[in-house]
Amino acid sequence: MKKFALFAALTVLCALFSGCEPIGEVQRRIVVHAIGIDPAEGGFEVSYEIFSGSEAPGGGPVDASESTVVTLLALGRTLFEAEESLRLQTGKEIFLGDVELIVISEEAGTENIADFLRYFRKSDVYLGTNVVFCRGRAKEIVGAKLKQGSATAILLRGVIERAIEGGRACSSRIIEISNALSEEGEAAAVPILTLERGEETSEDSTVSDLNVGVFESLLIPSGELSEISETETMGIRLLRGDARKMSLEVAVGEKIASVRLEGIKISRRAEIFGDSPHIFIEIEGSYETEFSPGGVSEEEIQAAAEKQLLELCERGLSALKESGADFIGLGKLLYRCAPEYAAAQNGDFSAAIAGLSAEAYARLRKY
């Protein structure tokens, strides 16, 4: 009977601890949740946001608040060398599989982003992780303490994802950017994350909610740079045909109404006018009025929202032509609609982009 009881106890313990890493293994590695990259003399300064693993204030389980987050810095001529430096400094293995956000200073990233992306694709970073540029130093963003009490990586990831979902930024996942930059003539639109510091105290720094967001993007075609505004990005999303939701502030006379668009469907076709392509874009979707000023009818709001969608397309087209890069899949569209013209371009659609014209139609319905 004693042997049976001992066997049963061992069986229960094995079931409870099967699949769990030994405590020693957990203590011998650092789990990174955000990475910041800044230029440094002869290389880069890399910031790693990690959870310290300490208890939350007052006890309880480990949480993801600022009290359990620390930022570690490492220098290197390459990102790999910086990671090796951090490993030597801490004596621990570096695990990047939980990285939620990568922030790159414009000064460090505009010329080196392709190399950075190759490094991350070979590491254990999830290829769906968002990459963004920032003004100033990336380490100040990665190491910022926010008023909400959340870990920086978690809050900023949410900010970026909401901007992408709302059509105000383009998807900036590692795999999408690297694939676009590897194709000659194509481009990637990388969001620029803005995070301005609020008032500093003697103890720490806080950031106001109003100063956190994505308001611009960098369009990177073939190593060149074009800065595009939030409205231009929204127009490009419509021209690409991949916008599904949008929030608009529409002018009805001298008054402003807020409108939310859902279920946007975009169809595109192309024809050749003279020596240049002309694309037709039809936008359909449902709208909901979030705020309506007094004396404004639903018909006026609907008409204003449809008009603004067309204006966004015009702004996106201007930004696209200025960049000279095919960021809307024009080549694929021409091969489908005008194959002889597309074949004559020999894979270079820069001239087609320069002479491109567009005609957009919008039809919204109340939901």
C-alpha positions as a printed NumPy array, in Angstrom:
array([[  0.   ,   0.   ,   0.   ],
       [  2.878,   2.411,   0.799],
       [  4.486,   1.668,  -2.565],
       [  1.178,   2.361,  -4.316],
       [  0.746,   5.686,  -2.479],
       [  4.304,   6.735,  -3.393],
       [  3.718,   5.798,  -7.039],
       [  0.451,   7.775,  -7.107],
       [  2.14 ,  10.83 ,  -5.594],
       [  4.944,  10.705,  -8.163],
       [  2.412,  10.369, -10.975],
       [  0.543,  13.48 ,  -9.798],
       [  3.769,  15.471,  -9.526],
       [  4.839,  14.445, -13.017],
       [  1.465,  15.531, -14.4  ],
       [  1.659,  18.875, -12.637],
       [  5.163,  19.722, -13.787],
       [  5.243,  18.142, -17.234],
       [  5.843,  20.744, -19.956],
       [  7.16 ,  23.312, -17.472],
       [ 10.659,  24.665, -17.837],
       [ 12.936,  24.066, -14.87 ],
       [ 13.195,  27.171, -12.702],
       [ 16.916,  27.303, -13.363],
       [ 16.322,  27.54 , -17.107],
       [ 13.953,  30.498, -16.663],
       [ 16.443,  32.303, -14.454],
       [ 19.21 ,  31.82 , -17.014],
       [ 17.559,  33.771, -19.804],
       [ 16.197,  37.252, -20.495],
       [ 12.81 ,  37.564, -22.196],
       [ 12.707,  40.72 , -24.334],
       [  9.406,  42.492, -25.052],
       [ 10.528,  45.554, -27.033],
       [ 13.653,  46.612, -28.893],
       [ 14.878,  50.138, -29.638],
       [ 17.685,  50.894, -32.082],
       [ 19.684,  54.145, -32.061],
       [ 22.856,  55.186, -33.889],
       [ 26.084,  55.171, -31.909],
       [ 29.698,  55.835, -32.806],
       [ 30.844,  52.961, -34.982],
       [ 27.549,  51.088, -34.694],
       [ 24.314,  51.003, -32.736],
       [ 22.969,  51.338, -29.214],
       [ 20.195,  48.805, -28.678],
       [ 17.599,  49.094, -25.908],
       [ 15.903,  45.95 , -24.629],
       [ 12.702,  46.267, -22.607],
       [ 12.335,  43.243, -20.331],
       [ 10.102,  42.203, -17.453],
       [ 12.13 ,  42.035, -14.27 ],
       [ 10.131,  39.113, -12.911],
       [  9.647,  40.764,  -9.531],
       [  6.333,  40.757,  -7.726],
       [  3.863,  43.544,  -8.266],
       [  3.633,  46.173,  -5.504],
       [  1.857,  44.724,  -2.492],
       [  2.578,  41.152,  -3.581],
       [  0.676,  38.988,  -6.03 ],
       [  1.589,  37.596,  -9.427],
       [  4.039,  39.207, -11.82 ],
       [  2.295,  41.807, -13.974],
       [  3.219,  43.913, -16.993],
       [  3.132,  47.271, -15.261],
       [  5.951,  49.794, -15.225],
       [  7.006,  48.553, -11.769],
       [  8.155,  45.247, -13.258],
       [  9.755,  46.614, -16.432],
       [ 13.404,  47.556, -16.877],
       [ 15.427,  48.617, -19.914],
       [ 18.883,  47.227, -20.65 ],
       [ 21.329,  48.85 , -23.088],
       [ 24.02 ,  47.263, -25.25 ],
       [ 26.404,  48.563, -27.926],
       [ 27.539,  46.82 , -31.078],
       [ 28.691,  47.391, -34.627],
       [ 25.748,  45.198, -35.647],
       [ 22.547,  44.1  , -33.933],
       [ 24.001,  40.628, -33.506],
       [ 27.058,  42.069, -31.772],
       [ 24.846,  44.137, -29.477],
       [ 22.878,  41.017, -28.54 ],
       [ 26.136,  39.168, -27.839],
       [ 27.281,  42.095, -25.694],
       [ 24.072,  41.914, -23.645],
       [ 24.567,  38.167, -23.228],
       [ 28.094,  38.717, -21.894],
       [ 26.986,  41.549, -19.588],
       [ 24.207,  39.546, -17.976],
       [ 25.488,  35.992, -18.309],
       [ 22.057,  34.997, -19.616],
       [ 20.602,  33.79 , -22.894],
       [ 18.559,  36.373, -24.794],
       [ 15.087,  35.26 , -25.918],
       [ 13.448,  37.428, -28.612],
       [ 10.412,  35.257, -29.299],
       [  8.14 ,  37.488, -27.181],
       [  9.139,  40.812, -28.771],
       [  5.988,  42.877, -29.343],
       [  7.443,  46.01 , -30.918],
       [ 10.631,  47.198, -32.641],
       [ 11.324,  50.947, -32.599],
       [ 14.042,  52.331, -34.882],
       [ 15.362,  55.879, -34.748],
       [ 15.077,  57.553, -38.143],
       [ 18.786,  58.357, -38.014],
       [ 19.682,  54.714, -37.536],
       [ 17.102,  53.079, -39.73 ],
       [ 16.589,  54.897, -42.979],
       [ 19.751,  53.469, -44.534],
       [ 20.043,  50.265, -42.509],
       [ 16.468,  49.001, -42.233],
       [ 16.978,  46.261, -44.838],
       [ 19.92 ,  44.877, -42.805],
       [ 17.902,  45.107, -39.592],
       [ 15.044,  43.17 , -41.16 ],
       [ 17.399,  40.429, -42.398],
       [ 18.747,  40.091, -38.872],
       [ 15.274,  39.792, -37.341],
       [ 14.138,  37.298, -39.965],
       [ 17.025,  35.017, -38.974],
       [ 16.389,  35.45 , -35.24 ],
       [ 13.521,  34.02 , -33.201],
       [ 11.519,  37.281, -33.429],
       [  7.959,  36.667, -34.636],
       [  7.722,  37.83 , -38.264],
       [  4.356,  39.44 , -37.543],
       [  5.944,  41.918, -35.117],
       [  5.429,  45.581, -36.052],
       [  8.436,  47.758, -36.912],
       [  8.156,  51.545, -36.588],
       [ 10.391,  54.565, -36.922],
       [ 10.5  ,  57.305, -34.31 ],
       [ 11.624,  60.888, -33.98 ],
       [ 14.635,  61.329, -31.726],
       [ 16.025,  58.488, -29.625],
       [ 14.364,  55.077, -29.673],
       [ 15.654,  54.283, -26.177],
       [ 13.58 ,  57.147, -24.766],
       [ 10.442,  55.521, -26.162],
       [ 11.307,  51.959, -25.169],
       [ 12.295,  53.116, -21.679],
       [  9.452,  55.587, -21.136],
       [  7.124,  55.304, -18.162],
       [  3.52 ,  55.892, -19.107],
       [  0.707,  57.318, -17.022],
       [ -1.517,  54.325, -17.64 ],
       [  0.865,  52.095, -15.66 ],
       [  1.115,  49.602, -18.537],
       [  4.382,  48.35 , -19.959],
       [  5.473,  50.589, -22.821],
       [  5.584,  47.784, -25.394],
       [  2.016,  46.695, -24.671],
       [  0.491,  50.172, -24.847],
       [  2.405,  51.329, -27.921],
       [  1.683,  48.107, -29.769],
       [ -2.004,  48.811, -29.213],
       [ -1.615,  52.395, -30.466],
       [  0.038,  51.195, -33.673],
       [ -2.429,  48.385, -34.276],
       [ -5.39 ,  50.752, -33.871],
       [ -3.812,  53.174, -36.373],
       [ -3.334,  50.337, -38.874],
       [ -6.827,  48.959, -38.32 ],
       [ -8.334,  52.435, -38.78 ],
       [ -6.57 ,  52.988, -42.111],
       [ -4.279,  55.731, -40.774],
       [ -1.119,  53.652, -41.134],
       [ -0.054,  50.718, -43.283],
       [  0.717,  47.334, -41.839],
       [  4.372,  47.347, -40.789],
       [  5.06 ,  43.73 , -39.952],
       [  8.62 ,  42.492, -40.436],
       [  7.687,  40.04 , -43.164],
       [  5.669,  42.592, -45.177],
       [  8.304,  45.321, -45.075],
       [ 11.186,  42.999, -45.927],
       [  9.236,  41.394, -48.788],
       [  8.354,  44.805, -50.235],
       [ 11.915,  46.117, -50.025],
       [ 13.254,  42.987, -51.691],
       [ 11.148,  43.649, -54.809],
       [ 12.619,  46.199, -57.223],
       [ 10.362,  49.198, -57.669],
       [  8.094,  48.376, -54.731],
       [  7.928,  50.279, -51.469],
       [  7.105,  49.97 , -47.794],
       [  5.289,  52.538, -45.667],
       [  6.738,  52.41 , -42.162],
       [  4.771,  54.306, -39.473],
       [  6.522,  57.014, -37.488],
       [  5.704,  56.71 , -33.798],
       [  5.465,  60.024, -31.952],
       [  5.84 ,  60.046, -28.196],
       [  6.536,  63.41 , -26.578],
       [  7.486,  63.718, -22.946],
       [  5.264,  65.475, -20.481],
       [  6.45 ,  67.258, -17.375],
       [  9.46 ,  65.701, -15.699],
       [  9.668,  65.212, -11.955],
       [ 12.662,  64.488,  -9.788],
       [ 11.682,  60.815,  -9.637],
       [ 10.764,  59.84 , -13.174],
       [  9.294,  60.984, -16.479],
       [  5.736,  60.586, -17.632],
       [  4.13 ,  60.864, -21.044],
       [  0.787,  62.484, -21.746],
       [ -1.767,  60.366, -23.609],
       [ -2.308,  63.191, -26.102],
       [  1.306,  63.012, -27.278],
       [  1.338,  59.327, -28.209],
       [  0.351,  58.259, -31.702],
       [  1.122,  57.58 , -35.355],
       [  0.573,  60.711, -37.45 ],
       [  3.067,  60.213, -40.3  ],
       [  4.821,  57.433, -42.188],
       [  7.984,  57.054, -44.234],
       [  7.515,  55.65 , -47.712],
       [ 10.736,  53.821, -48.553],
       [ 11.157,  52.882, -52.207],
       [ 14.536,  51.534, -53.341],
       [ 16.458,  53.282, -50.562],
       [ 14.852,  56.708, -51.067],
       [ 12.616,  58.41 , -48.553],
       [  9.296,  60.18 , -48.861],
       [  7.454,  61.413, -45.79 ],
       [  3.69 ,  61.005, -46.069],
       [  1.054,  62.453, -43.79 ],
       [ -1.747,  60.609, -42.055],
       [ -4.296,  61.712, -44.691],
       [ -1.977,  60.726, -47.554],
       [ -1.528,  57.318, -45.96 ],
       [ -5.305,  56.924, -45.719],
       [ -5.567,  57.752, -49.423],
       [ -2.895,  55.21 , -50.303],
       [ -4.759,  52.56 , -48.304],
       [ -7.831,  53.291, -50.442],
       [ -5.802,  53.147, -53.666],
       [ -4.315,  49.838, -52.547],
       [ -7.779,  48.486, -51.859],
       [ -6.901,  47.16 , -48.393],
       [ -8.73 ,  49.654, -46.153],
       [-11.576,  47.988, -44.25 ],
       [-12.326,  50.556, -41.531],
       [-11.827,  54.293, -41.173],
       [-12.744,  57.132, -38.871],
       [-13.314,  60.501, -40.518],
       [-13.838,  64.061, -39.347],
       [-15.934,  65.519, -42.18 ],
       [-16.73 ,  69.158, -42.865],
       [-20.385,  69.997, -43.454],
       [-20.251,  73.672, -44.28 ],
       [-18.515,  75.25 , -41.291],
       [-19.453,  72.399, -38.965],
       [-17.561,  69.149, -38.261],
       [-19.138,  65.699, -37.904],
       [-17.433,  62.468, -36.824],
       [-18.09 ,  59.362, -38.911],
       [-17.001,  55.733, -38.545],
       [-16.818,  53.559, -41.668],
       [-17.123,  49.771, -41.499],
       [-17.093,  46.952, -44.035],
       [-15.334,  48.961, -46.729],
       [-15.117,  47.116, -50.055],
       [-12.916,  48.457, -52.845],
       [-12.842,  47.316, -56.461],
       [-10.187,  48.462, -58.946],
       [ -9.683,  48.244, -62.693],
       [ -7.264,  49.903, -65.11 ],
       [ -7.305,  51.217, -68.676],
       [ -4.629,  52.854, -70.795],
       [ -5.287,  56.463, -71.79 ],
       [ -2.689,  57.557, -74.322],
       [  0.628,  56.303, -72.973],
       [ -0.35 ,  56.221, -69.284],
       [ -2.559,  54.057, -67.092],
       [ -5.809,  55.276, -65.59 ],
       [ -7.363,  53.386, -62.693],
       [-11.002,  53.356, -61.642],
       [-11.698,  52.846, -57.944],
       [-15.114,  52.099, -56.49 ],
       [-15.499,  52.379, -52.721],
       [-18.511,  50.982, -50.906],
       [-19.193,  50.678, -47.21 ],
       [-21.416,  51.412, -44.255],
       [-21.14 ,  54.455, -42.029],
       [-22.242,  55.393, -38.551],
       [-22.386,  58.994, -37.349],
       [-20.423,  59.25 , -34.099],
       [-21.092,  62.953, -33.595],
       [-23.479,  65.21 , -35.464],
       [-23.555,  68.968, -34.846],
       [-26.916,  70.66 , -34.625],
       [-28.682,  71.558, -37.84 ],
       [-26.905,  68.932, -39.972],
       [-28.853,  66.127, -41.661],
       [-27.74 ,  62.539, -42.237],
       [-27.872,  63.134, -45.999],
       [-25.404,  66.012, -45.665],
       [-23.086,  63.921, -43.497],
       [-23.175,  61.021, -45.947],
       [-22.409,  63.292, -48.895],
       [-19.549,  64.94 , -46.978],
       [-18.056,  61.545, -46.044],
       [-18.202,  60.33 , -49.651],
       [-16.566,  63.547, -50.832],
       [-13.782,  63.193, -48.278],
       [-13.006,  59.647, -49.434],
       [-12.462,  60.989, -52.95 ],
       [-10.229,  63.774, -51.613],
       [ -8.183,  61.227, -49.687],
       [ -7.651,  59.257, -52.906],
       [ -6.37 ,  62.416, -54.595],
       [ -3.908,  63.078, -51.772],
       [ -2.715,  59.489, -51.809],
       [ -2.212,  59.599, -55.576],
       [ -0.113,  62.779, -55.333],
       [  2.109,  61.248, -52.638],
       [  2.461,  58.038, -54.636],
       [  3.471,  59.838, -57.86 ],
       [  6.014,  61.942, -55.959],
       [  7.642,  58.8  , -54.539],
       [  7.822,  57.071, -57.93 ],
       [  7.381,  53.621, -56.379],
       [  4.65 ,  51.039, -56.914],
       [  3.074,  50.826, -53.488],
       [ -0.458,  50.063, -54.695],
       [  0.19 ,  46.92 , -56.727],
       [ -0.205,  48.814, -60.   ],
       [  1.986,  46.32 , -61.861],
       [ -0.207,  43.375, -60.859],
       [ -3.349,  45.347, -61.731],
       [ -1.989,  46.224, -65.194],
       [ -0.979,  42.633, -65.917],
       [ -4.602,  41.718, -65.215],
       [ -6.345,  44.586, -67.026],
       [ -3.833,  45.708, -69.679],
       [ -1.332,  42.85 , -70.151],
       [  0.263,  44.185, -73.35 ],
       [  1.027,  47.564, -71.738],
       [  2.301,  45.864, -68.573],
       [  4.603,  43.549, -70.544],
       [  6.067,  46.527, -72.403],
       [  7.237,  48.038, -69.078],
       [  9.708,  45.158, -68.577],
       [  9.033,  45.09 , -64.846],
       [  9.776,  48.801, -64.303],
       [  6.57 ,  50.669, -63.513],
       [  8.146,  53.953, -62.397],
       [  7.06 ,  55.681, -65.63 ],
       [  3.554,  54.261, -65.211],
       [  3.423,  55.65 , -61.666],
       [  4.631,  59.077, -62.849],
       [  1.864,  59.304, -65.469],
       [ -0.82 ,  57.587, -63.416],
       [ -4.278,  59.127, -63.129],
       [ -7.219,  57.886, -61.103],
       [-10.982,  58.239, -60.94 ],
       [-12.704,  57.325, -57.691],
       [-16.359,  56.759, -56.781],
       [-17.746,  56.359, -53.265],
       [-21.12 ,  55.024, -52.124],
       [-21.918,  54.775, -48.435],
       [-25.007,  53.526, -46.655],
       [-26.184,  54.04 , -43.114],
       [-25.937,  51.023, -40.82 ]])
